[in-house]
Amino acid sequence: MAQKKLPAVKVKDPTTGKEVELVPLKVWQLSPRTRKGVKIGLFKSPETGKYFRAKVPDDYPVTK
């Protein structure tokens, strides 16, 4: 089965301080019991190679 190409998200890279467009490696829903949840994505910095997490839009598909 072919993987669908996910759209890039504009996020701020905390390791360099620059705003870049990256495709998240993984996306999951983070939901506290009493409030509406948010979607979090795992990204890899293209310059430093370090991993970081950032919020992605609510309509972004969840990956595993």
N, C-alpha and C positions, 0 to 999 in steps of 0.2 A: 504494500500500500504506500503510495507516495505521500510525503509530508506536505501539508499546505504551508505556503510561505506566510508567516505572520507579519503584520505591519510593524514598522519601527515606531518607537515611542521617544519623544523628546524628554530627556531627563538631565539633571545636573550631576555630573561626576564628582563625588566628594573627594576623591583622591587628587584631582587636578583643579577642581573648581570651575571647569568649563561645562557648558551645556552642549550635549551631544545627542544624536539620534541613534539609538541602539535597539536591537530586537532582544527581548528578554529570553534567557535560557529556560526559565521556569516561571509560571504564574500560579498563584494560589489565593484563595479567599481567606481573609483574616477577620473573624467575626466574634466580637465579645457577646456575651449572653444578652445584655440589655440594650445594645445599640446596633445601628446599621453597620455592616462590615465594610471593609475596603479591600481592594485587590492589590497585592504586592508582587513585584517582579524581581527576579534575580538577574543581575547584569554583570558583565565583565568589562572592566575599563580597557579600552583599546591601547592606551599609552602605558599604563603601569602593570596591567595584567591582574590587578586585584579585583575581587568580587565585591559587589555592594547590592543593597536592596533599595527599591524606590517604589512609590505608588504608581500604578498604571490606571488608565481610565476604567470606569465601571463596566463599560460594554466590551472590554477586551476579553477574549476567550481564555479559559483556564486550561493550563497544560499540566501534564504529569511527567 
